[in-house]
């Protein structure tokens, strides 16, 4: 598999960050709509499997970005 270009990497990071933010906002909005306590909403966001996976992938991409820009 070919290495991504720096621009492709930046685009992927931006798109994933936007998706993560939308998903987090949707989870929070649903919790508020269900009138859940704020602590429960926060716990749901913290435990959300897809949000956790997005954070892991973003962390990997950011590390790769740092390596490419420092090389």
C-alpha positions in Angstrom: 0.0 0.0 0.0 1.4 3.4 -1.0 2.1 6.0 1.6 -0.4 8.9 1.6 0.6 12.3 0.6 0.8 15.0 3.3 -2.4 16.6 1.8 -4.3 13.3 1.8 -3.3 12.9 5.5 -4.5 16.4 6.4 -7.8 15.8 4.5 -8.4 12.5 6.3 -7.6 14.1 9.7 -10.0 17.0 9.0 -12.8 14.7 7.8 -12.4 12.3 10.8 -12.3 15.2 13.3 -15.5 16.7 11.7 -17.2 13.2 11.9 -16.1 12.7 15.5 -17.5 16.2 16.5 -20.8 15.5 14.7 -21.1 12.1 16.4 -20.3 13.5 19.8 -22.8 16.3 19.3 -25.5 13.8 18.2 -24.9 11.6 21.3 -25.1 14.6 23.6 -28.2 15.9 21.8 -29.9 12.5 22.2 -29.0 12.4 25.9 -30.5 15.8 26.4 -33.6 14.9 24.4 -34.0 11.9 26.7 -33.5 14.2 29.7 -30.6 12.2 31.0 -28.5 13.7 33.8 -25.3 15.4 32.5 -23.1 12.9 34.3 -24.8 10.1 32.4 -24.4 11.9 29.1 -20.7 12.5 29.8 -20.3 8.8 30.7 -22.1 7.7 27.5 -19.8 9.9 25.4 -16.7 8.6 27.2 -17.8 5.0 26.8 -19.0 5.3 23.2 -17.2 2.6 21.2 -17.2 4.4 17.9 -15.9 7.6 19.5 -13.1 5.7 21.2 -12.1 4.1 17.9 -12.1 7.5 16.1 -9.8 8.9 18.8 -7.4 6.0 18.3 -7.4 6.4 14.5 -7.0 10.2 14.8 -4.1 9.7 17.2 -2.3 7.4 14.7 -2.9 9.8 11.8 -1.6 12.7 13.8 1.5 10.8 14.8 2.0 9.9 11.1 1.5 13.6 10.2 4.1 14.6 12.7 6.6 12.1 11.3 6.0 13.3 7.8 6.4 17.0 8.6 9.5 16.5 10.7 11.2 14.3 8.0 
